[in-house]
């Protein structure tokens, strides 16, 4: 049986449905395998056409995301398991795949889509992660 020792869970901090089912699944897997749990959120690139944004907009967004991710972990991940938070900036699927490769992730656990996209079989980010990841991806509907 394959052991997944490094597990990655992508979360959208503005959408609880992005992690309500995936995080407990990943926690259970990490507890049973004695593995590491990594949690990533991706801050979108700053749109260049929005010149009215303050110069430190990206830095503030990243700081805010780090704070919110820390709260999510503190509230939802058992202390004894711990979790390694990752905040990246860029294209969602690309940053998930890069982190998975950079940290030798064994398994990515993610939702298939947001509820408002229920007519799609698989959301665009999940589909791209499935195509480009070098490790198994567990997609939860």
C-alpha positions in Angstrom: 0.0 0.0 0.0 1.3 3.4 -0.9 2.0 5.8 2.0 1.4 9.5 1.5 3.9 11.2 3.7 3.6 14.8 2.4 0.1 15.9 1.8 -0.9 19.3 0.2 -4.3 20.9 0.6 -5.1 24.0 -1.5 -7.6 26.4 0.2 -9.4 29.5 -0.9 -9.6 31.6 2.2 -12.7 33.4 0.9 -14.6 30.1 0.3 -15.0 27.6 3.2 -16.3 25.0 0.7 -12.8 24.8 -0.7 -11.5 23.0 2.4 -14.5 21.9 4.6 -14.2 18.3 3.2 -10.7 18.2 1.9 -8.9 19.3 5.1 -10.4 16.6 7.3 -9.6 14.0 4.6 -6.0 15.2 4.4 -5.7 15.4 8.2 -7.0 11.8 8.5 -4.5 10.6 5.9 -1.6 12.5 7.6 -2.5 11.1 11.0 -2.6 7.5 9.7 0.6 7.8 7.7 2.5 9.9 10.2 2.9 12.4 7.4 3.3 16.1 7.0 0.4 18.4 6.2 1.0 21.3 3.9 -1.7 23.9 3.3 -1.5 26.5 0.4 -3.4 29.5 -0.5 -2.7 31.6 -3.6 -3.0 35.3 -3.8 -3.7 36.4 -7.3 -1.2 38.5 -9.2 -1.8 42.2 -9.0 -3.7 43.3 -12.1 -1.4 45.7 -14.0 -4.4 47.8 -15.3 -5.3 48.9 -11.8 -2.9 51.7 -11.4 -4.9 53.1 -8.5 -3.9 50.3 -6.2 -1.4 51.4 -3.6 2.2 50.3 -4.2 2.2 48.0 -1.2 -1.1 46.3 -2.2 0.5 42.9 -2.9 2.5 42.9 0.3 -0.6 43.7 2.3 -2.6 41.0 0.6 0.1 38.4 1.3 0.3 39.5 4.9 -3.5 39.3 5.3 -3.5 35.8 3.6 -0.8 34.6 6.0 -2.8 35.8 9.0 -6.0 34.2 7.7 -4.3 30.9 6.9 -2.7 30.8 10.4 -6.2 31.2 11.9 -7.6 28.5 9.7 -4.9 26.1 10.7 -5.1 27.0 14.4 -8.9 26.4 14.4 -9.1 23.3 12.2 -5.8 21.3 12.4 -4.9 19.3 15.5 -1.9 20.9 17.3 -0.1 17.6 17.5 -0.2 17.2 13.7 0.8 20.8 12.9 0.7 22.1 9.4 3.0 23.9 7.2 1.4 27.0 5.7 2.3 28.3 2.3 1.1 31.6 0.8 2.0 32.1 -2.9 1.2 34.7 -5.4 0.4 33.9 -9.0 -1.9 31.6 -11.0 -3.7 29.2 -8.7 -3.0 25.9 -10.4 0.5 26.8 -11.3 1.5 27.7 -7.8 -0.1 24.5 -6.4 1.9 22.4 -8.9 5.1 24.3 -8.3 4.9 23.9 -4.5 4.0 20.2 -4.9 7.2 19.7 -7.0 9.4 21.9 -4.8 8.5 20.2 -1.6 8.2 16.6 -3.0 4.5 16.3 -2.1 3.1 12.8 -2.3 -0.6 13.6 -2.5 -2.7 16.7 -3.3 -6.2 16.7 -1.8 -8.5 19.4 -3.3 -12.1 20.2 -4.2 -13.4 19.8 -7.7 -15.0 23.2 -7.9 -16.8 25.9 -6.1 -20.5 25.4 -5.5 -21.6 28.0 -8.0 -19.7 26.0 -10.7 -21.8 22.9 -10.0 -22.6 22.3 -13.6 -19.0 21.6 -14.4 -17.7 18.1 -14.0 -14.4 19.4 -12.7 -13.4 23.0 -11.9 -10.7 24.6 -14.1 -8.0 24.7 -11.3 -8.6 21.1 -10.3 -8.5 20.0 -13.9 -5.2 21.8 -14.5 -3.6 20.5 -11.3 -4.7 16.9 -12.4 -3.0 17.4 -15.7 0.2 19.0 -14.5 1.0 17.5 -11.1 3.6 14.9 -10.8 2.0 13.3 -7.8 -1.4 11.7 -7.3 -4.3 14.1 -6.8 -7.4 13.2 -4.8 -10.3 15.4 -6.1 -13.4 15.6 -3.8 -16.7 16.5 -5.3 
